[in-house]
Amino acid sequence: MTSELNFNFESSEVTSAKRRSFSLKEWIVLILILMTKFALPLGFACMAPFFNTVAKEKNLSISDIGQFYGIFNAVGFFAHPCSGRLVPILGTKKLFVIGTIVTGLSTIALAYGEVFTSRHVFYYYSMFLRIIQAIGNSFSEISMFVVITKNFPNQMTTALGIGATFTCIGFSIAHLLGGILFEYWGYKVPFVVFGAFLLVISLLNYIFVDEIENEKQENIIIRRLNYKSAVKLKDVWLLAISIAIAGTVLSIHDPTLPVAVEQFNLTPIEIGMFFQILGMSYALAGPFIGAVMDYRNFSTIFIIIGNIGLIISMSMFGPVIFLPFQRNLNVMRVGAAIQGLSEATVIIPCLKQMINVAVQEKKYPNDSQTGATISGIVNSFLSLGTFVGPFVATILLETFPYDVVITIFVGIISLNVS
């Protein structure tokens, strides 16, 4: 599972004149943004319940599978700033449409990897398309941020918050629907269906989303990705490490969960339910955590509680080697719910605390530039974590059993808490 987070932190003191109703055009644009936020994870997350099975039939190792999942986030880590520099050149609308088209076509192309009998051809074909998916996703995410900031300047926080929720829902539904489509219609159908859905959305975006003027003069994206001053701020690196660890824990289940539940002979649909529990608990917890943080700054307490929750949830998945019970599906389901809640309890307060450091301690303006810069750091370190998780976990799985691997990750989280 991978996550793209966009935030803005402009003042909440909005005049009544600014609290106007959306026009029909604005409603259409907002709905299309939310549809795109929902659809993108369908394309690149739908394979988690079944890709391991097909890859093993092609004689891929578990570390090969981990590289397939990890490369998406590794490319995303570098593609976001590069994509931002294309906005003044291509324009927001064009980059937005290109991003959804590229993601849709590469998703459809993944469907035809099954025809290759050669292990190496299947591996490199899938890896290449995974890289293309990541680039297309970066184009879309960067463009959506600009579209929202330009079309909804006075409702920006609300629009971005709803967008993050739709992304979480997309991840959850992707695993479930991917498992269902694979079980009943085979390997190709999930990729073709979700890829085609993205192409339809790209057409709607082309029709209804207007080009944004004066992008070169305002240079929004370049400022959004200006990390230089932000990384020098007090405590930002420690908070970024916490976010990276949360991303690592969030992503290790994509390649490893099918291995963990092999003994239970679960169907792809049943495996997908685990991811749905995790994603939906995050989506439900996020708005609540955000509301509490707006009321009072409990950042440190929440981060500690969230990391403890991650330790508990991961221990339930293993279980860790020192717990006196065997792996149990019901315990793992509860662990998935706790993990989703804990991820939100770590990531959102880390973000809030970064803003507090920048605005309250260093007196940076509490405007869209500050919010966008912090958002860029959060996304980059989240991508870093979601790359490291599958990559390291699958390498360890080739040497150690699943419960030992989980115990190692629990130890890493414990060090972060201490």
C-alpha positions as CSV (number, residue, x, y, z in Angstrom):
1,M,0.0,0.0,0.0
2,T,1.2,3.2,-0.9
3,S,-0.1,6.7,0.1
4,E,0.0,10.3,-1.6
5,L,-0.9,13.1,0.9
6,N,-1.6,16.8,0.0
7,F,-2.2,19.4,2.6
8,N,-2.6,23.2,3.0
9,F,-2.4,25.2,6.2
10,E,-3.8,28.6,5.4
11,S,-5.6,30.4,8.2
12,S,-8.9,29.0,9.3
13,E,-10.3,32.5,9.8
14,V,-12.4,32.7,6.7
15,T,-14.7,35.6,6.2
16,S,-18.4,35.0,5.5
17,A,-17.8,36.5,2.0
18,K,-15.4,33.7,1.3
19,R,-17.8,31.0,2.4
20,R,-19.7,31.0,-0.8
21,S,-21.4,28.0,-2.4
22,F,-19.6,26.2,-5.2
23,S,-20.7,26.9,-8.8
24,L,-21.7,24.0,-11.0
25,K,-18.3,24.2,-12.7
26,E,-16.5,24.0,-9.4
27,W,-18.6,21.0,-8.3
28,I,-17.8,19.2,-11.5
29,V,-14.0,19.9,-11.1
30,L,-14.1,18.8,-7.4
31,I,-16.0,15.6,-8.3
32,L,-13.5,14.8,-11.0
33,I,-10.6,15.4,-8.6
34,L,-12.1,13.0,-6.1
35,M,-12.8,10.4,-8.8
36,T,-9.2,10.7,-9.9
37,K,-8.0,10.4,-6.3
38,F,-10.1,7.3,-6.0
39,A,-9.2,5.8,-9.3
40,L,-5.4,6.1,-9.2
41,P,-4.9,3.5,-6.4
42,L,-7.2,1.1,-8.3
43,G,-4.6,1.0,-11.0
44,F,-1.5,0.4,-9.0
45,A,-2.8,-1.4,-5.9
46,C,-5.3,-3.9,-7.3
47,M,-2.7,-6.6,-7.7
48,A,-1.8,-7.1,-4.1
49,P,-4.1,-10.1,-3.4
50,F,-3.0,-12.1,-6.5
51,F,0.3,-10.9,-7.9
52,N,2.4,-13.1,-5.6
53,T,0.6,-16.2,-6.9
54,V,1.1,-15.4,-10.5
55,A,4.7,-14.2,-10.0
56,K,5.6,-17.5,-8.2
57,E,4.2,-19.4,-11.1
58,K,6.6,-17.4,-13.3
59,N,9.4,-18.6,-10.9
60,L,10.0,-15.1,-9.4
61,S,11.5,-15.0,-5.9
62,I,9.9,-13.2,-3.0
63,S,12.6,-10.5,-3.2
64,D,11.7,-10.1,-6.9
65,I,8.1,-9.5,-5.9
66,G,9.3,-7.0,-3.2
67,Q,11.2,-5.1,-5.8
68,F,8.1,-4.9,-8.0
69,Y,6.2,-3.2,-5.2
70,G,9.0,-1.1,-3.9
71,I,10.1,0.4,-7.3
72,F,6.8,2.3,-7.5
73,N,7.6,4.3,-4.4
74,A,11.3,4.6,-5.2
75,V,10.4,6.2,-8.5
76,G,7.8,8.4,-6.9
77,F,10.4,9.8,-4.4
78,F,12.3,11.3,-7.3
79,A,9.4,11.8,-9.8
80,H,7.5,14.3,-7.7
81,P,10.0,17.2,-7.9
82,C,10.7,16.4,-11.5
83,S,7.0,16.5,-12.3
84,G,6.7,19.8,-10.6
85,R,9.2,21.4,-13.0
86,L,7.1,20.3,-15.9
87,V,4.1,22.3,-14.9
88,P,5.4,25.7,-16.2
89,I,6.4,23.9,-19.5
90,L,3.4,21.8,-20.2
91,G,0.7,23.5,-18.2
92,T,-1.4,22.0,-15.4
93,K,-4.3,20.6,-17.4
94,K,-2.0,18.9,-20.0
95,L,0.1,17.3,-17.3
96,F,-3.0,16.2,-15.4
97,V,-4.5,14.6,-18.4
98,I,-1.2,13.0,-19.5
99,G,-0.7,11.6,-16.0
100,T,-4.1,9.8,-15.9
101,I,-3.6,8.5,-19.5
102,V,-0.1,7.2,-18.8
103,T,-1.3,5.5,-15.6
104,G,-4.3,4.0,-17.3
105,L,-2.4,2.7,-20.4
106,S,0.4,1.2,-18.3
107,T,-2.2,-0.4,-16.0
108,I,-3.8,-2.0,-19.0
109,A,-0.5,-3.1,-20.4
110,L,0.3,-4.9,-17.2
111,A,-2.6,-7.3,-18.0
112,Y,-0.6,-8.8,-20.8
113,G,2.5,-9.7,-18.8
114,E,0.8,-13.1,-18.1
115,V,1.5,-14.2,-21.7
116,F,5.3,-14.3,-21.1
117,T,6.6,-17.7,-20.0
118,S,10.1,-16.5,-19.4
119,R,10.8,-15.5,-15.9
120,H,13.1,-12.7,-16.9
121,V,10.8,-11.2,-19.6
122,F,7.8,-11.2,-17.2
123,Y,10.0,-9.6,-14.5
124,Y,11.4,-6.8,-16.6
125,Y,8.1,-6.2,-18.4
126,S,6.3,-5.8,-15.1
127,M,9.0,-3.6,-13.6
128,F,9.1,-1.3,-16.6
129,L,5.4,-0.7,-16.5
130,R,5.4,-0.2,-12.7
131,I,7.9,2.6,-13.3
132,I,5.7,4.1,-15.9
133,Q,2.7,3.9,-13.5
134,A,4.7,5.7,-10.9
135,I,5.6,8.5,-13.3
136,G,2.0,8.9,-14.4
137,N,0.8,9.0,-10.8
138,S,3.3,11.7,-10.0
139,F,2.1,13.8,-12.9
140,S,-1.5,13.5,-11.7
141,E,-0.8,14.1,-8.0
142,I,1.3,17.3,-8.6
143,S,-1.3,18.6,-11.1
144,M,-4.3,17.9,-8.7
145,F,-2.6,19.9,-6.0
146,V,-2.3,22.9,-8.3
147,V,-5.9,22.5,-9.6
148,I,-7.3,22.5,-6.1
149,T,-5.2,25.5,-4.9
150,K,-6.3,27.5,-8.0
151,N,-10.0,26.5,-8.1
152,F,-10.7,26.4,-4.4
153,P,-8.4,28.9,-2.7
154,N,-10.8,29.5,0.2
155,Q,-11.9,25.9,0.7
156,M,-8.5,24.4,0.0
157,T,-8.0,22.5,3.3
158,T,-11.5,20.9,3.0
159,A,-10.9,19.9,-0.6
160,L,-7.5,18.4,0.1
161,G,-8.7,16.6,3.2
162,I,-11.6,15.0,1.3
163,G,-9.2,14.0,-1.4
164,A,-6.9,12.2,1.0
165,T,-10.0,10.2,2.3
166,F,-10.9,9.2,-1.3
167,T,-7.3,8.0,-1.8
168,C,-7.6,5.8,1.2
169,I,-10.9,4.5,0.1
170,G,-9.4,3.8,-3.4
171,F,-6.6,1.7,-1.8
172,S,-9.1,-0.3,0.2
173,I,-11.5,-1.0,-2.6
174,A,-8.6,-1.8,-5.0
175,H,-7.5,-4.8,-3.0
176,L,-11.0,-6.1,-2.6
177,L,-12.2,-5.6,-6.2
178,G,-8.8,-6.7,-7.5
179,G,-9.2,-10.0,-5.7
180,I,-12.8,-10.5,-6.8
181,L,-12.1,-9.7,-10.5
182,F,-9.0,-12.0,-10.5
183,E,-10.8,-14.9,-8.8
184,Y,-13.8,-14.9,-11.3
185,W,-12.2,-13.6,-14.5
186,G,-8.4,-14.1,-14.3
187,Y,-5.3,-12.0,-14.3
188,K,-6.0,-9.6,-17.1
189,V,-9.4,-8.3,-16.1
190,P,-8.5,-6.2,-13.0
191,F,-5.9,-4.3,-14.9
192,V,-8.0,-3.8,-18.0
193,V,-11.1,-2.6,-16.0
194,F,-9.2,-0.2,-13.8
195,G,-7.0,1.1,-16.6
196,A,-10.0,1.7,-18.8
197,F,-11.7,3.6,-15.9
198,L,-8.7,5.8,-15.6
199,L,-8.8,6.6,-19.4
200,V,-12.5,7.6,-19.1
201,I,-11.6,9.9,-16.2
202,S,-8.8,11.4,-18.2
203,L,-11.3,12.2,-21.0
204,L,-13.6,13.9,-18.5
205,N,-10.7,15.8,-17.0
206,Y,-9.7,17.0,-20.5
207,I,-13.3,18.3,-21.1
208,F,-14.1,19.9,-17.8
209,V,-10.8,21.0,-16.2
210,D,-9.6,24.4,-17.4
211,E,-6.1,25.4,-18.0
212,I,-4.6,27.5,-15.2
213,E,-3.2,30.9,-16.2
214,N,0.0,32.6,-15.0
215,E,1.6,29.4,-13.7
216,K,5.1,30.5,-14.9
217,Q,4.9,33.8,-12.9
218,E,3.6,32.2,-9.7
219,N,5.8,29.2,-9.9
220,I,3.7,27.3,-7.3
221,I,5.1,23.8,-7.8
222,I,8.8,24.8,-7.6
223,R,8.1,26.5,-4.2
224,R,6.1,23.5,-3.1
225,L,9.2,21.3,-3.6
226,N,11.7,23.7,-2.0
227,Y,13.0,21.4,0.8
228,K,16.2,23.3,1.5
229,S,15.0,25.6,4.2
230,A,12.5,23.2,5.7
231,V,14.9,20.4,6.4
232,K,17.0,22.7,8.5
233,L,14.1,23.4,10.9
234,K,14.2,21.9,14.4
235,D,12.9,18.4,14.8
236,V,11.8,18.1,11.2
237,W,14.2,15.3,10.5
238,L,13.0,13.3,13.5
239,L,9.4,13.7,12.5
240,A,10.3,12.8,8.9
241,I,11.9,9.6,10.2
242,S,8.7,8.7,12.1
243,I,6.7,9.2,8.9
244,A,9.2,7.0,6.9
245,I,8.8,4.2,9.5
246,A,5.0,4.5,9.4
247,G,5.2,4.2,5.6
248,T,7.5,1.2,5.9
249,V,5.0,-0.6,8.2
250,L,2.1,0.4,6.0
251,S,3.6,-1.1,2.9
252,I,5.3,-4.4,4.0
253,H,2.0,-6.3,3.8
254,D,1.6,-6.0,0.0
255,P,4.2,-8.7,-0.8
256,T,4.3,-10.5,2.6
257,L,0.7,-10.9,3.7
258,P,-0.1,-13.6,1.1
259,V,2.9,-15.5,2.5
260,A,1.7,-15.1,6.0
261,V,-1.7,-16.5,5.3
262,E,-0.7,-19.4,3.0
263,Q,-1.5,-21.9,5.7
264,F,-5.1,-20.7,5.8
265,N,-5.7,-21.2,2.0
266,L,-7.4,-17.9,1.7
267,T,-8.8,-16.7,-1.7
268,P,-7.6,-13.4,-3.2
269,I,-10.9,-11.9,-2.1
270,E,-10.3,-12.9,1.5
271,I,-6.8,-11.5,1.3
272,G,-8.1,-8.3,-0.1
273,M,-10.4,-7.9,2.9
274,F,-7.3,-7.4,5.2
275,F,-6.2,-4.5,3.1
276,Q,-9.7,-3.1,3.1
277,I,-9.8,-3.2,6.9
278,L,-6.5,-1.4,7.1
279,G,-7.3,1.3,4.6
280,M,-10.8,2.0,5.9
281,S,-9.7,2.3,9.5
282,Y,-7.1,4.9,8.4
283,A,-9.7,6.8,6.3
284,L,-12.1,6.8,9.3
285,A,-9.5,7.9,11.8
286,G,-7.9,10.6,9.7
287,P,-10.7,13.3,10.0
288,F,-11.1,12.6,13.7
289,I,-7.4,12.9,14.4
290,G,-7.3,16.1,12.4
291,A,-10.2,17.6,14.2
292,V,-8.7,16.9,17.6
293,M,-5.3,18.4,16.5
294,D,-7.1,21.6,15.3
295,Y,-8.7,21.9,18.8
296,R,-5.5,21.3,20.7
297,N,-1.9,20.3,19.9
298,F,-1.4,16.7,21.2
299,S,1.3,15.9,18.6
300,T,3.8,14.3,20.9
301,I,1.3,12.2,22.8
302,F,-0.4,11.1,19.6
303,I,2.9,10.1,17.9
304,I,3.9,8.0,20.9
305,I,0.5,6.4,21.1
306,G,0.5,5.8,17.3
307,N,3.9,4.1,17.4
308,I,2.8,1.9,20.3
309,G,-0.3,1.0,18.3
310,L,2.0,0.0,15.4
311,I,4.0,-2.2,17.7
312,I,0.9,-3.9,19.0
313,S,-0.7,-4.4,15.5
314,M,2.5,-5.7,14.0
315,S,2.9,-8.1,16.9
316,M,-0.6,-9.4,16.2
317,F,0.3,-10.1,12.6
318,G,3.4,-12.2,13.3
319,P,2.8,-12.9,16.0
320,V,6.2,-11.8,17.3
321,I,8.3,-14.7,18.4
322,F,8.0,-14.1,22.2
323,L,4.1,-14.2,22.2
324,P,2.7,-17.6,23.3
325,F,0.1,-18.1,20.6
326,Q,-0.1,-19.2,17.0
327,R,-1.0,-17.0,14.0
328,N,-4.8,-16.4,14.0
329,L,-6.9,-14.8,11.3
330,N,-9.2,-13.0,13.7
331,V,-6.3,-11.6,15.6
332,M,-4.7,-10.5,12.4
333,R,-7.9,-8.7,11.3
334,V,-8.0,-6.8,14.6
335,G,-4.3,-6.0,14.1
336,A,-5.1,-4.6,10.6
337,A,-7.8,-2.3,12.1
338,I,-5.4,-1.1,14.9
339,Q,-2.6,-0.5,12.4
340,G,-4.8,1.7,10.2
341,L,-5.8,3.8,13.2
342,S,-2.2,3.9,14.4
343,E,-0.9,5.1,11.0
344,A,-3.2,8.1,11.1
345,T,-2.2,8.8,14.7
346,V,1.4,9.0,13.6
347,I,1.3,10.7,10.2
348,I,-1.2,13.5,10.9
349,P,0.4,14.7,14.1
350,C,3.9,14.6,12.6
351,L,2.6,16.9,9.8
352,K,0.9,19.2,12.4
353,Q,4.1,19.4,14.4
354,M,6.2,20.2,11.4
355,I,3.9,23.2,10.7
356,N,4.2,24.3,14.3
357,V,8.0,24.2,14.1
358,A,7.9,26.3,10.9
359,V,5.2,28.8,11.8
360,Q,5.4,29.2,15.6
361,E,9.1,28.7,16.3
362,K,10.7,30.0,13.1
363,K,7.9,32.5,12.2
364,Y,7.4,31.3,8.6
365,P,4.1,32.6,7.2
366,N,1.2,30.2,7.7
367,D,0.3,30.2,4.0
368,S,0.0,27.8,1.1
369,Q,3.8,27.8,0.4
370,T,4.6,26.7,3.9
371,G,1.9,24.0,3.8
372,A,3.1,22.8,0.3
373,T,6.7,22.6,1.4
374,I,5.9,20.5,4.5
375,S,3.5,18.4,2.3
376,G,6.4,17.7,0.0
377,I,8.6,16.4,2.8
378,V,5.8,14.2,4.1
379,N,5.1,12.7,0.7
380,S,8.8,12.1,0.0
381,F,9.6,10.4,3.3
382,L,6.3,8.4,3.0
383,S,7.4,7.2,-0.4
384,L,10.8,6.4,1.0
385,G,9.3,4.3,3.7
386,T,6.9,2.5,1.3
387,F,9.8,1.6,-0.9
388,V,12.0,0.3,1.9
389,G,9.2,-1.8,3.5
390,P,8.5,-4.3,0.7
391,F,12.2,-4.3,-0.4
392,V,13.7,-5.2,3.0
393,A,10.8,-7.4,4.1
394,T,11.0,-9.7,1.1
395,I,14.8,-10.0,1.3
396,L,14.4,-11.0,5.0
397,L,11.7,-13.5,4.1
398,E,14.1,-15.4,1.9
399,T,16.2,-16.1,5.0
400,F,13.8,-15.9,8.0
401,P,10.2,-17.1,8.7
402,Y,7.5,-14.5,8.6
403,D,7.2,-14.1,12.4
404,V,10.9,-13.4,12.7
405,V,10.7,-10.7,10.0
406,I,7.8,-9.1,11.8
407,T,9.7,-9.2,15.1
408,I,12.6,-7.3,13.4
409,F,10.3,-4.6,12.2
410,V,8.7,-4.4,15.7
411,G,12.2,-3.8,17.1
412,I,12.8,-1.0,14.6
413,I,9.5,0.7,15.6
414,S,10.4,0.3,19.3
415,L,13.8,2.1,18.8
416,N,11.9,5.0,17.2
417,V,9.6,5.3,20.2
418,S,12.5,5.3,22.6
